[in-house]
């Protein structure tokens, strides 16, 4: 990918389920860069360091749950003036 400093694993998610994983996506030093991604629509992409998806045992069909940390929620409340 353009403007990354290291290769990535890209985990594509749709409706809280992994629909595709592009492992070890290389850096791209200049345009044009190769495109990556599934043929189906994804509503989220999680970028991990190269090799992390395999190390974590992630696979197509796995459920994805993203939770906010208390620290992040506190930061958002501070920004909102709550």
Number of C-alpha atoms within 10 A of each C-alpha: 18 13 9 11 11 13 18 22 21 22 24 23 23 17 11 16 19 21 21 20 23 16 19 17 19 17 16 16 12 9 8 8 12 11 7 12 15 13 8 10 11 18 11 14 16 12 16 15 14 18 14 16 20 12 8 8 8 15 15 13 13 13 14 13 7 6 7 8 9 9 9 11 11 13 12 12 11 10 9 8 7 7
